[in-house]
């Protein structure tokens, strides 16, 4: 298909309303994908700015800039923004943009639902952050101050920020469930002829498991926060022992969602990283079937290990042992994935453009997150690690390195396809090295802080923690500022740059590379056939 | 602008960087363990760290070998395999997983099992019982049996506000000092019962190797057997509101005879304090004592100047509740009066009857009625508070 004819073809079909109405009313998967990705990028910067304020406060012992109550609001909203408004929308954005191209479909199966799913996000983000502004005008006492986990009874005690966050979570949850339904229906019904389930791109498989996990667990979260709402305002006692309730019930409900959530964030990334490794190793994906089965295994295991997030709450010995061994067993399918990723690189003909740098760094850093997760499963040692900076470092290795840096690999990998332009490779590489190094400067000291006994979520700390905190804060600022390079690179790539070919990466496989860059507004007017 | 900033912040930054190098006391592992549980935990932790470090280095080594050698720029031709193709290859790919399962469930799993059983062995052979109650934002300790039965006190942060707000040099045990240390005998198994008055807290002293949540309305338990005399410090580690970073734990572990001396002395103190409830106090004495009680217990929310942090923590200055009567004409406590609010609590306000003695409550109420611009001029006698119990 030549580019010239496609452009004509494109113009013929691409009739959309002018200006902002195009974006408000669009049912096009690429437009919606673009909006998801833009929203994720903006919220990534917002969440990052919040945590830089926190790291500035923690630069030295003593209270410098932030009052403790404001500090507590920042850490909780940082987490909710990064998880629900940055990582999840970024993954959904990729799904919208790329799934139809990868499985040879003209669009997503349910385009109007798709539009609604996105447009629930901005109101949710506003609900989350509005209490900060309201507090400036003397209304309420600021945003959710319980950490992102909403633990009762602290959240029952809290101000209007809790109610705002509850409704934000409801909106985000509805949006996620709608997105998931759309993805499942699309994958099941709109694959190109010949593309059997076991020929699906791994990205589609990862998203399929994520979508099922979301549908299974988001309603539990919605129920839990609704119970919290009725406890707060309508006199119920779900989480109040004096009324026959139990505060730990909330933790069970929350983490029944919260643990699968980790894999909800990671599975889409595990899906597309093999595509990148394969493209830049110029070698097929190793162990496709093994990876698909591992996705299934991890998806199933993820819903039966939740209580390892609150082992110090007190449980009978058999329950402790069950949650310890079931958590450890997740390491087996995860090791299969690591094995396959490295085996995909092994004896390839590798080159290290930015996506490959991110993918390689991602394996190493996510590996640290995985290995520290293995020791956290141990109940007795967990009594020491739990709620210290060791845990903070661990989950940033899984969610920043394992999540965000994976997303960045995807951004650089697909940016030429999406925009039709090459990004600046030098700046991309600079962004990678600064991110990888600053990330470690930030979080390696936090492992040692945790071991030495620094609890998380404290606005001020004892003097023996001063040095590591200072190093960590310096790292955090470098890390935060380096992200501006990525923003600049993305913006200038959207605006122009060297023309990208249909397949800018020599070793890339998959249907999306058979279309021009950028792909026409309506992809695949004729369905491709997969052998 | 930037230059101005450097001029202003530069010396401070240089100073902190210098102090980083000069006074660096980096701690790389758990602090020295002093209980059997902590010794076991450290042992298990060290073993696990060696194992995961070994796995990490081996896997990283393989990756680095591949990254160096299998490069396009070196003209390396890509292979095409997508999985193990021969029987022996298949067996070799299974080996790492067999090793991993062995590590998970034998090498790590068996010691972890024994640690769990040891950690949960709270009831067998306990020599004494200590009840710990978490509350925003202090700990209360109660000795439940033996000679010490009946000893009950609250332990508050003792670090001055000025140090926290950088107006004074920070002391050696900044944020890790309390007004009343818990005293425990060494080499005795102490069963610790935990609960909370408001939200969830976690009682944690790193050198004891045990952390357990204090949950309102429930009892949880853990145990310690301190094997070395000394002073051990810890902190709350479950987010419990704005004072979460400011509720430390300090335990003095002393030999048996010293412990007995402490118990006797503490009992005398407590007896003297409760005797105070029966005598009539002058208003000035009540206000003077009340100010101390206020600073320790109330100022964290209602602030030293009585202005509070509305809307959660209301101002006491000019408060309707404070500026109303306490007892009705027949001498009965009026519901929702000042004393009722302090004594029984409401919503976020704790019920101080569980924490403070009669003298403290009478004194602090009297103080609040005659401070921050409140000029009621009356006084509440400890005996009146005692009569409410």
Interface residues (C-beta under 8 A of the other chain):
Chain A: X59 X60 X61 X62 X63 X64 X67 X68 X69 X72 X140 X141 X145 X146 X147 X151 X153 X154 X157 X159 X240 X241 X242 X246 X247 X248 X281 X282 X283 X284 X285 X286 X287 X288 X289 X290 X310 X312 X313 X314 X317 X320 X321 X324 X325 X328 X329 X331 X332 X335 X336 X338 X339 X342 X345 X346 X347 X348 X349 X350 X351 X360 X363 X364 X367 X368 X371 X372 X374 X375 X378 X379 X380 X381 X383 X384 X386 X387 X388 X448 X451 X452 X453 X455 X456 X457 X458 X459 X460 X461 X462 X463 X464 X467 X468 X470 X471 X507
Chain B: X16 X17 X20 X23 X24 X25 X26 X27 X28 X29 X30 X31 X37 X40 X41 X44 X45 X48 X49 X52 X55 X56 X59 X60 X62 X63 X66 X67 X70 X71 X72 X73 X76 X77 X78 X79 X80 X81 X82 X83 X93 X96 X97 X100 X101 X104 X105 X108 X109 X112 X113 X115 X116 X117 X118 X119 X120 X163 X164 X165 X166 X170 X172 X173 X174 X175 X176 X198 X199 X200 X202 X204 X206 X209 X210 X211 X212 X213 X215 X216 X217 X218 X220 X221 X233 X234 X235 X236 X237 X238 X239 X240 X241 X242 X243 X244 X245 X246 X309 X311 X312 X347 X348
